[in-house]
Structure formats: structure tokens, C-alpha cells
């Protein structure tokens, strides 16, 4: 079971983190966030554990008007960053 939160056209970072935090009660073991500022800067951050671990890894520079966040609940496999399916994808609409 996973949770996904996406934002287009607004400062995305805080909206996504709040959405992931609201899903956290379900017992997720890892999370990731992708942000794109539409000026050529892309950020992908992943963390094992609670959403607070993800928040700690993010820097103030990591901002975007487009973003997606993903949480993972390990129904199989270990709690590893490689198991988190959120990946950086270059979409032509953002480049």
C-alpha cells in the first residue's frame, strides 16, 4: 500500500509534505519527494522511516511549482531507499 500526493502550479514542497504527513498514520516505512521549479532545477530526496526523516534531509533550496511525493508501506522486502519507487523522470513539459 502506498500514498501519493501531487501538486502543479503552487509552491509544492509544504503542500506535499503536509499531505504525506496526513497519510503517515497508515504505517509507512519510507518516503520520497520530487520537486521541479520550472527553471531547470529538479530535486529528488528519499528517506527511510517517518516523514520527519524526509523533512530533515530537505534543504531550503529545494523548492518547486511542480512536485510529487510518495510513501511506501513494506508489504514485502526490507526498508530500503532502493525499494521506494519514486524516481526522477524528465518530462518534456518540464524541460
C-alpha positions as CSV (number, residue, x, y, z in Angstrom):
1,X,0.0,0.0,0.0
2,X,1.4,3.4,-1.0
3,X,0.3,7.0,-0.8
4,X,0.9,9.7,-3.4
5,X,0.4,13.5,-3.3
6,X,1.0,15.7,-6.3
7,X,0.9,19.5,-6.9
8,X,1.0,21.6,-10.0
9,X,1.2,25.4,-10.2
10,X,1.7,26.3,-6.5
11,X,4.7,26.2,-4.2
12,X,4.6,22.4,-3.8
13,X,7.1,21.4,-1.1
14,X,4.9,22.2,2.0
15,X,1.7,21.0,0.4
16,X,3.2,17.6,-0.4
17,X,4.9,17.2,3.0
18,X,1.6,18.0,4.7
19,X,-0.2,15.5,2.5
20,X,2.4,12.8,3.2
21,X,2.2,13.6,7.0
22,X,-1.6,13.1,6.9
23,X,-1.1,9.7,5.3
24,X,1.6,8.7,7.7
25,X,-0.8,7.1,10.3
26,X,-1.1,4.2,7.9
27,X,2.4,3.0,9.0
28,X,4.7,3.8,6.0
29,X,8.4,2.9,6.2
30,X,9.9,5.3,3.6
31,X,9.0,8.4,1.6
32,X,10.3,10.5,-1.2
33,X,9.6,13.8,-2.9
34,X,10.4,15.2,-6.3
35,X,10.3,18.9,-7.0
36,X,10.7,20.9,-10.2
37,X,11.0,24.7,-10.1
38,X,10.3,25.1,-13.9
39,X,13.6,27.0,-14.2
40,X,15.7,23.9,-14.9
41,X,16.2,22.7,-11.3
42,X,15.0,19.3,-10.2
43,X,15.2,17.8,-6.7
44,X,14.7,14.2,-5.6
45,X,15.0,13.3,-2.0
46,X,14.2,9.9,-0.3
47,X,14.3,8.8,3.3
48,X,13.7,5.6,5.2
49,X,11.4,5.9,8.2
50,X,8.9,8.6,9.1
51,X,8.1,11.7,7.1
52,X,10.2,13.7,9.7
53,X,13.3,11.9,8.3
54,X,12.4,13.1,4.9
55,X,11.9,16.7,6.1
56,X,15.3,16.6,7.8
57,X,17.0,15.7,4.5
58,X,15.4,18.6,2.6
59,X,17.2,21.9,2.2
60,X,15.6,25.3,1.9
61,X,16.8,25.5,-1.7
62,X,14.7,22.5,-2.6
63,X,11.5,24.2,-3.9
64,X,9.2,23.7,-6.9
65,X,6.0,24.7,-8.5
66,X,5.5,21.1,-9.6
67,X,6.1,18.1,-7.3
68,X,5.1,14.7,-6.3
69,X,5.5,12.8,-3.0
70,X,5.3,9.1,-2.4
71,X,5.2,6.9,0.7
72,X,5.8,3.2,0.8
73,X,4.5,0.6,3.2
74,X,6.6,-2.5,3.1
75,X,4.2,-5.4,2.4
76,X,7.3,-7.2,1.2
77,X,11.0,-6.5,1.2
78,X,13.2,-4.5,3.6
79,X,13.0,-0.9,4.4
80,X,15.5,0.3,1.7
81,X,15.7,3.5,-0.3
82,X,16.0,1.4,-3.4
83,X,12.6,-0.1,-2.7
84,X,10.9,3.3,-2.8
85,X,9.5,3.6,-6.3
86,X,9.6,7.4,-6.7
87,X,12.2,8.0,-9.4
88,X,13.3,11.2,-11.2
89,X,11.7,11.3,-14.6
90,X,12.4,14.1,-17.1
91,X,9.1,15.0,-18.6
92,X,9.1,17.2,-21.7
93,X,6.5,19.5,-20.2
94,X,9.0,20.5,-17.5
95,X,12.1,21.0,-19.7
